[in-house]
């Protein structure tokens, strides 16, 4: 019994009993959660980082089926939620990204699996709002795309390309001079999360970028199971360092499952090479893209060509790179032997941090994106239209990677720079009068950089303005390679970089 004197009152507190929260196994915790067929599971993790693998294995062993799983992605074919796909226990995946999971894509395209694709930041906020008791919210993300319009295939008729279950149309509303779509929050029956440490009350601390979706999934579930590496007594974790308070956690399980790295990426000291001859078009693009960055900027660089721009920052320029899985101040790839499975970027690659960096949850990450706190976004594209429309996440019926965080990034109001090769592999222009693929964002692109040219987008007029041209291509050749007309700046320059 603890006696506390508060003014003239004496308040007695009985010691909190916590033994009921600690379970010997994830199987026992799932039994306490009363898992059943058709349940909605909220599962933390990003790629293979911070995934509650022992708990997922216990779900597989339980034999429950027809599950609705809400998670950023579905692991890989034989790890993470991918093992539940193999045993056909998932009826619907609610995710932002298919990634490299071939079985995930195969089941979806063949009509064996329902897939509800949601922009990554919207997904994080739907979970955060669900845990906070907020039924719905408006966001600019997805306006003017299939997210707003609906009709996108959640499920195909098995063995065909006919849509059996279409996505619903969203309600819209204008606030100020911007248009927004209404998104309903998400809650679930059971939350499965992975943390580094827990005390016996269920207070959680995460390590590195393993936070990601874990805090949001923990808070939005009716019964949350925290799979942890270490359980300590109450009072051993500093209160100000707690990431998730124990009020959100109902079961704690200690589990020792080997951590896997999806994309081991190392700094092996190789030179980036010299693009002065213009022979390497990718390097020419990233060198020019690096000139878009100014000292002190907060910048998000997309996967692929955009990521390389950080290698060519002008002298004296220091920026903070933001990775939407919850890292601001991303450093270079680690040296061999220094990789950490709990420290990855949005491309699931191993990275490091720099002085001044910070790590946070997915919902916090997209709060800084959606709130306009990121200065520049550089990302790739499949197609760009002359009015700034962007398509970069799907080729219907052929390639379904998911939109990830791209829709949130381009809707944020920050400057959007597209870096891409001018033409596709079959020689067709990727700069078009109008996009033919489903949009990532409508009228969102500010600048296009290819190996041949730099265009600024005049959104009011819906036209491209050529501002720089590569020295090894004539204006006539550029016009022939570009599928839409463009105007030429009076101050046209040779392409820098």
ChimeraX attribute file (.defattr): number of C-alpha atoms within 10 A of each C-alpha:
attribute: neighborCount
match mode: 1-to-1
recipient: residues
	/A:1	8
	/A:2	8
	/A:3	10
	/A:4	11
	/A:5	9
	/A:6	8
	/A:7	6
	/A:8	6
	/A:9	8
	/A:10	10
	/A:11	10
	/A:12	11
	/A:13	10
	/A:14	8
	/A:15	8
	/A:16	9
	/A:17	9
	/A:18	14
	/A:19	11
	/A:20	11
	/A:21	20
	/A:22	21
	/A:23	17
	/A:24	11
	/A:25	16
	/A:26	26
	/A:27	19
	/A:28	15
	/A:29	25
	/A:30	22
	/A:31	11
	/A:32	15
	/A:33	18
	/A:34	12
	/A:35	18
	/A:36	17
	/A:37	13
	/A:38	17
	/A:39	18
	/A:40	24
	/A:41	26
	/A:42	30
	/A:43	34
	/A:44	30
	/A:45	29
	/A:46	28
	/A:47	32
	/A:48	26
	/A:49	28
	/A:50	30
	/A:51	30
	/A:52	26
	/A:53	26
	/A:54	23
	/A:55	25
	/A:56	22
	/A:57	17
	/A:58	16
	/A:59	22
	/A:60	19
	/A:61	11
	/A:62	14
	/A:63	13
	/A:64	17
	/A:65	18
	/A:66	15
	/A:67	19
	/A:68	22
	/A:69	27
	/A:70	25
	/A:71	29
	/A:72	31
	/A:73	30
	/A:74	31
	/A:75	27
	/A:76	21
	/A:77	17
	/A:78	13
	/A:79	19
	/A:80	26
	/A:81	28
	/A:82	21
	/A:83	22
	/A:84	26
	/A:85	22
	/A:86	15
	/A:87	11
	/A:88	18
	/A:89	21
	/A:90	26
	/A:91	17
	/A:92	21
	/A:93	27
	/A:94	21
	/A:95	22
	/A:96	27
	/A:97	25
	/A:98	26
	/A:99	21
	/A:100	17
	/A:101	18
	/A:102	13
	/A:103	18
	/A:104	25
	/A:105	18
	/A:106	13
	/A:107	20
	/A:108	23
	/A:109	25
	/A:110	16
	/A:111	21
	/A:112	19
	/A:113	23
	/A:114	21
	/A:115	27
	/A:116	18
	/A:117	25
	/A:118	22
	/A:119	24
	/A:120	30
	/A:121	29
	/A:122	27
	/A:123	29
	/A:124	30
	/A:125	25
	/A:126	26
	/A:127	30
	/A:128	25
	/A:129	22
	/A:130	22
	/A:131	23
	/A:132	14
	/A:133	14
	/A:134	14
	/A:135	14
	/A:136	15
	/A:137	15
	/A:138	17
	/A:139	22
	/A:140	25
	/A:141	29
	/A:142	26
	/A:143	23
	/A:144	18
	/A:145	16
	/A:146	19
	/A:147	24
	/A:148	21
	/A:149	17
	/A:150	13
	/A:151	14
	/A:152	19
	/A:153	24
	/A:154	21
	/A:155	24
	/A:156	23
	/A:157	16
	/A:158	16
	/A:159	11
	/A:160	12
	/A:161	15
	/A:162	12
	/A:163	16
	/A:164	14
	/A:165	15
	/A:166	14
	/A:167	19
	/A:168	15
	/A:169	15
	/A:170	18
	/A:171	12
	/A:172	17
	/A:173	14
	/A:174	11
	/A:175	10
	/A:176	6
	/A:177	5
	/A:178	10
	/A:179	16
	/A:180	20
	/A:181	21
	/A:182	18
	/A:183	21
	/A:184	18
	/A:185	22
	/A:186	24
	/A:187	26
	/A:188	24
	/A:189	19
	/A:190	25
	/A:191	30
	/A:192	29
	/A:193	30
	/A:194	34
	/A:195	27
	/A:196	20
	/A:197	21
	/A:198	30
	/A:199	22
	/A:200	20
	/A:201	26
	/A:202	26
	/A:203	25
	/A:204	27
	/A:205	22
	/A:206	26
	/A:207	14
	/A:208	21
	/A:209	26
	/A:210	31
	/A:211	31
	/A:212	30
	/A:213	32
	/A:214	30
	/A:215	31
	/A:216	30
	/A:217	31
	/A:218	33
	/A:219	27
	/A:220	26
	/A:221	26
	/A:222	18
	/A:223	24
	/A:224	28
	/A:225	30
	/A:226	35
	/A:227	30
	/A:228	24
	/A:229	16
	/A:230	15
	/A:231	21
	/A:232	14
	/A:233	11
	/A:234	15
	/A:235	10
	/A:236	10
	/A:237	16
	/A:238	9
	/A:239	10
	/A:240	6
	/A:241	11
	/A:242	15
	/A:243	17
	/A:244	21
	/A:245	17
	/A:246	21
	/A:247	11
	/A:248	24
	/A:249	25
	/A:250	23
	/A:251	27
	/A:252	33
	/A:253	25
	/A:254	22
	/A:255	19
	/A:256	12
	/A:257	11
	/A:258	8
	/A:259	14
	/A:260	17
	/A:261	18
	/A:262	19
	/A:263	15
	/A:264	17
	/A:265	18
	/A:266	17
	/A:267	14
	/A:268	10
	/A:269	7
	/A:270	6
	/A:271	6
	/A:272	10
	/A:273	8
	/A:274	11
	/A:275	15
	/A:276	10
	/A:277	9
	/A:278	16
	/A:279	11
	/A:280	13
	/A:281	17
	/A:282	19
	/A:283	22
	/A:284	23
	/A:285	28
	/A:286	25
	/A:287	22
	/A:288	22
	/A:289	28
	/A:290	20
	/A:291	15
	/A:292	15
	/A:293	21
	/A:294	17
	/A:295	13
	/A:296	11
	/A:297	16
	/A:298	19
	/A:299	25
	/A:300	24
	/A:301	22
	/A:302	24
	/A:303	16
	/A:304	14
	/A:305	20
	/A:306	24
	/A:307	17
	/A:308	20
	/A:309	23
	/A:310	20
	/A:311	12
	/A:312	17
	/A:313	21
	/A:314	16
	/A:315	7
	/A:316	8
	/A:317	14
	/A:318	15
	/A:319	17
	/A:320	20
	/A:321	23
	/A:322	26
	/A:323	24
	/A:324	30
	/A:325	32
	/A:326	26
	/A:327	28
	/A:328	22
	/A:329	19
	/A:330	25
	/A:331	17
	/A:332	15
	/A:333	20
	/A:334	20
	/A:335	14
	/A:336	11
	/A:337	7
	/A:338	13
	/A:339	20
	/A:340	17
	/A:341	23
	/A:342	21
	/A:343	23
	/A:344	32
	/A:345	25
	/A:346	20
	/A:347	18
	/A:348	21
	/A:349	20
	/A:350	24
	/A:351	23
	/A:352	19
	/A:353	20
	/A:354	13
	/A:355	8
	/A:356	9
	/A:357	15
	/A:358	15
	/A:359	24
	/A:360	21
	/A:361	23
	/A:362	29
	/A:363	26
	/A:364	22
	/A:365	22
	/A:366	27
	/A:367	17
	/A:368	14
	/A:369	26
	/A:370	22
	/A:371	12
	/A:372	16
	/A:373	16
	/A:374	22
	/A:375	18
	/A:376	24
	/A:377	24
	/A:378	28
	/A:379	23
	/A:380	25
	/A:381	17
	/A:382	19
	/A:383	26
	/A:384	28
	/A:385	24
	/A:386	28
	/A:387	23
	/A:388	28
	/A:389	24
	/A:390	28
	/A:391	25
	/A:392	21
	/A:393	23
	/A:394	17
	/A:395	14
	/A:396	13
	/A:397	11
	/A:398	9
	/A:399	12
	/A:400	20
	/A:401	18
	/A:402	21
	/A:403	23
	/A:404	25
	/A:405	25
	/A:406	25
	/A:407	29
	/A:408	25
	/A:409	31
	/A:410	29
	/A:411	24
	/A:412	25
	/A:413	19
	/A:414	21
	/A:415	20
	/A:416	22
	/A:417	24
	/A:418	26
	/A:419	26
	/A:420	26
	/A:421	21
	/A:422	22
	/A:423	18
	/A:424	12
	/A:425	8
	/A:426	6
	/A:427	9
	/A:428	13
	/A:429	18
	/A:430	21
	/A:431	26
	/A:432	18
	/A:433	18
	/A:434	16
	/A:435	20
	/A:436	13
	/A:437	16
	/A:438	18
	/A:439	24
	/A:440	31
	/A:441	25
	/A:442	20
	/A:443	22
	/A:444	24
	/A:445	27
	/A:446	20
	/A:447	23
	/A:448	28
	/A:449	25
	/A:450	22
	/A:451	25
	/A:452	22
	/A:453	23
	/A:454	27
	/A:455	24
	/A:456	21
	/A:457	24
	/A:458	17
	/A:459	16
	/A:460	8
	/A:461	9
	/A:462	16
	/A:463	20
	/A:464	26
	/A:465	21
	/A:466	22
	/A:467	19
	/A:468	20
	/A:469	23
	/A:470	19
	/A:471	13
	/A:472	12
	/A:473	12
	/A:474	12
	/A:475	14
	/A:476	8
	/A:477	11
	/A:478	15
	/A:479	12
	/A:480	12
	/A:481	17
	/A:482	17
	/A:483	18
	/A:484	17
	/A:485	15
	/A:486	17
	/A:487	11
	/A:488	15
	/A:489	14
	/A:490	9
	/A:491	8
	/A:492	13
	/A:493	15
	/A:494	13
	/A:495	19
	/A:496	16
	/A:497	17
